[in-house]
Amino acid sequence: MRRITNKIKPKKGLANVVHLVLTFLLPILVFVMVRINFAQMALVLILVSKWRMFAVKPRHWPANIRANAIDIIVGVSFLVFMVQSGSQFMQLIWAVLYGVWLLLIKPNSSVLAVATQALIGQFVGLTALFLRFGDASTIYLVAAAWWICYLAARHFFASFDEPLTRFLSYLWGYFGAAMVWILSHWLLFYPSTGAIAQPTLMISVISFGLGTLYYLDETDRLSVFYRRQILFIMSAIIVILIVLSDWGDKTI
């Protein structure tokens, strides 16, 4: 994998200069495109910025697409947030946060950083999905949620020597899709968050808890106390969300 990465991300040369310049300018260009009501071009810019996924032999393309999927999800999600924002100030805030992702969060390749990237990608991806397509057919929401959760899981396990990566990723994708299928019948948006749907919050809480347990276990830092504490907090939050939710047959 290191050999492929070196080809995709050269440390010298014109390709690297173009990549750095485009990375710096991308949030600015996306912001400008949104301001002039040209969101389609902003989407094209985000996708074009990943052109180096295909700068290797075709047999490596699927692996490169999976490796860059979270970055694409985050970029498209921030674009959705900008388009859905009602003020120029909020659009600028989203552009700045997108820049933070591109320049500070995404380049980090430590185990903890990759796990954090996966959780962020899943959270913003699901948030954007329900914010933009919350009224879509359930089958489309379920399919999209499956892909987001599956790709987030693949990204999460990328830094771990996990022999069951594919199986666990499919399993997590199925779990996310099942949660969305059930909760989409009572699609709630919490007033205090403004745009976060109930499925997004519940899946994120569960994934954060399970991901933390897995990370601590892999780094030999998972004690009985930590395991009980994390499971208790995760369960308590889920119970609070269930009890305090309005389970009427409606979408809020």
ABEGO torsion letter per residue (X at the ends): XAAAAAAABBABEAAAAAAAAAAAAAAAAAAAAAAAGBAAAAAAAAAAAAAAAAABBAAAAAAAAAAAAAAAAAAAAAAAAAAABABAAAAAAAAAAAAAAAAAAAABABAAAAAAAAAAAAAAAAAAAAAAAAABBAAAAAAAAAAAAAAAAAAAAAABBBAAAAAAAAAAAAAAAAAAAAAAABBBBBAAAGABBAAAAAAAAAAAAAAAAAAAAAAGABBAAAAAAAAAAAAAAAAAAAAABBABBBBX
